[in-house]
């Protein structure tokens, strides 16, 4: 799912991209303006937060980091964004984890292809940036983020990942990619799709081979992820690895896509709150906390 259903909510406007490119974790993507009044703002009291630089070969990957100030040996959670990149909402999610004692890191996984926050039109963002991001590149960037966290106060033996929409799909893939992962939580991530050179496999294709159990959180009214796709995923998990069989999918019958996105009209407080509680409990139950 690439957030196509949000197109109708974004007026076609022209912006000068210069001046709108915010630092990692600050501001909101142009495509999600105006921001809703219910947006949650988690303070930085007691935290170390801000942009960091992660070496990936000869490339420097920007990321937003949040962690308890002065602490080390922290459990690590990777926070993978929607197609809009690491804007204020994703940074806020990282701060929520930091308040619970985690080193949370949200890397800008589209930065080689373009600045996702500078696009005001969803269709252009998808075609010019998102569609050009290889899964293999993303897996490597997440591995580099884990390595960075290990050298900056994180305990990578207690490693988790969570992601939203585009990041939800990546969460499933990373659970099959990294044997050191302990747990994942995928929020309304796409489960099926056609294989391409850049996206050769989808979650249903790797479900049998998960290294860590994943909690999937989905909306029953998600126009882009039909319930038959969820059922296919559940069937694939049921005959997979031990971690696959321990995975769970929760469907909120009345929730749309992006029900956790508190800055958007799709936000649903009840499912979002319940999903967050389940997310935190899932990480702790699987040794990440």
N, C-alpha and C positions, 0 to 999 in steps of 0.2 A: 504493500500500500504506500503510495507516494503523496498522500494528503491531497489528492485531486479534488475531493469533495469540498475542500476549503476555497477552491477557485472562486465560487460564486460570492464569497464573502469579502473578496479583495477587489476594490475598484481598480480599473485600469488607469494607472497614473504614471507619469514620467518623473523620475527622480534623477538628480545628479548623484552618482554613487560616491563621488568625493565628498567627504564630510559625514557620510552616513556609516562608514566602516568603523565600527566600535571595537574596542579592545575585547579580547576573549572574555566571555562571561558578563559583559556589560551591555545594556541596551537590549532592544528587541529587533528581530528581523523585520525589514520593511514589509514583507509579505504577510505579517501577522498583525499589522496595525489596523485599527486602533486596539489597544490592549484593554482587556476587561477590568472592571472595577474590583473584581473578586480576587485579583492576583495576590498570591502569598509572597511576603517579603521576610525572609529569615535573616536575622541580624548576624553580624560577624563577631559578636562578643565571645571572647575566649578562643577564637579561631585564628589560624593563619590561612589567608585566602589570597587568590590572585592568579595572574598569568605566569606560567612557567614554560620553559623551552625543553623539548625532549629530542635528543639526537636519534635519528633514524637513518643509519648510513651516513651519507653526506648531506642529508636534509635535516632541517630543524623544524620540528612539529610544535606548534603552540597548543597549549592546553590550559584549562582552568583547574586549579588545585584548591581543595578545602580540607583542613585537618585541625584537630585540637592543638592549640599552641603549645610548643615545647614538649610534645609527646613523641615517642618512638615506639616501634614494635606494634604498629597499628594494623588492624585488618584493612584490606584494600578493596575498594569497589570501583570498578570502571563504570562511568555513566555515559551512555552512548545517545547522542541527540536524535531528534527528528531531522527532516531534510533542511530545517532552518538553521542548523549549526548550533554552536555553543553560545546562545544568547542568555539573557538574564534568568529565564525560567530554568534552564538546565543548570546554570550556576547555583540557583536557589536549591535545586534538588541536591546538588553536591554539598551545599551547606547543611541541609537537613541531615544528611548522612554524617557529616563531620560533627554535628551536635550530639550524635549517638556514639561517637568515638571512632569513626572510620577516617581513613585517608581516602578521600574521594577524588577521582581525577577524570575530567571530561575533555578528551582530545578533540581538536578541530580536524575531523577526518576528511573533509572536502577541500581543504585549503590548497592542495596542489591544483585542483581543477577550477577553483574560483572562490569568491566570497559569498557564501549562501545568504548572509545577512543583508547584502546590498541589493538583492533582487526584490522587486515589488510585484512581479508576476510569477505565479506558480509554474505555469507552463514553460517559461524561459528558464527558471531555476532548474527544473527537472531536465530539460533537454541540453542546457549548456553546462550544467555542473553535475547533478546527481547521477545522470545516466552514464557519465564518463568515469565514475569511481569504481575501480576493480575491487572485488571482494578480497583478492589476495593482498592488495595494498592495505586494506582495512585491517586484516588479520595481523599483518606485520606491524602496523602502527599501534595496535592494541598490545602486542607483545612488547614493543619498545616502551609503552607506557607502564607496563608491569615492571619492566627492568628499571625504569626511572624511579618508580615508587619504592622499589626494594632498596634503592640507594638513598632515599630521602624520607626515611621514617616509617616505611611500610613493611609489613610482614607478608610476603607474597605466598607463604604457605597457607594463608587465610585469604583467599582471593575469590571475589565475586564479580559479577557483571550484571548491569541492568540497562535497559534501553527502551526507547519510546518510538513507535511507528517504524520508520526506517531502522532505528536503533533496536527495536524489538526483533526484527528479522536477524540483525547482526548478532544479537544475544544468543539466539539458537545456534547460529553458525559457529560462534566462538566456543560454545559449549562442546561442539564436536571437534574443534581445532586444538584447544589447549588442554592437555592432560592434567595440568596442575590446578585447573579451575575447580572450586568447591561447590559453587551454586550460581544460578542465573535466574533473573526475573525479567520476562519479556512482556512488555506492555503493548498490546494490539499490533504485534509485528506480523507482516505478511508471511504466509506459510507455504504457499504454492506459487508456481510461476513457470514461465518458459526458460529453458537454459540458454544462456548467451555466453559469448567469450569472456565477458567481464563478470557475469553472475552465473557460473556454471551449475551451481546447485542451490536449492532452496531448503528451508527447514525440514519439510517432509522428506526430502532426499537424504538428510543426514540424521534423522531422528533415531535411527537404529544404533547410531554410533556415538551417542552423547557420552562425554567424560564426567559430566556433573549434572545433577537433576535441575530441571528448569521449571519454574512456576510461570505459566502463561496466563495473562489477564486480558480478557477480551470483552467486547461489547456485543450484545445480541442484536443491536440495531446498527452495527457497523456496515455501511453500504459497500465497503471495499473488501471486507473479509467475511464472506458468507459462512454460515454455520456448517455447511457441508465441508468446507476447508478445515474447519476446526475438528470435525469428526474424522477426517482423513489423518490429521496429525495425531489425534488420540489413538487411532488404530495403529499407526506406525510406531508410536511410543510403546504400545502394549507388547510388541514383539521384538523390542530392541534390547540394548544393553541394560545392565542393572540400573545405571543412572537414568536411562530412558524410562524404564518401568517405574522408577520412583518419581518421575516428573508428574506434574498436575496442570490441568487447565481449568480456570474458573471463568465462567461466562456470566456477565451481568446483563440480564435479559433486556432491560430498558435503556441501557447505555449505548451511546453512539461511539464512533471512532474518537480517539483523543479525549477520552473522558477525564483523564488526569491533568490535562493542560489547563491550569487554572487561569491562564491569561486569555483564553479563547472561549467563544460561545458554546463550544462542545463540552465544556467542563460540567461534571456532575459530582457534587460534593459527596454524596453518599458512596457511590462506587469508588471514587478517588480515595476517600478516607479509608474504606475497607481494604482497598487494594494496597495502600501504603502499609497498613497494619500487617497484612499478609506478607508483603515484601520483606519487611523487617524480621518478622517471625521466621520466614523461610531461610533467610541468611543465617540467623542464629541457630536454627535447627540443623543446618548443614555445616556447622563449624566455622562460620564467618561472623564473628561478633565478640 
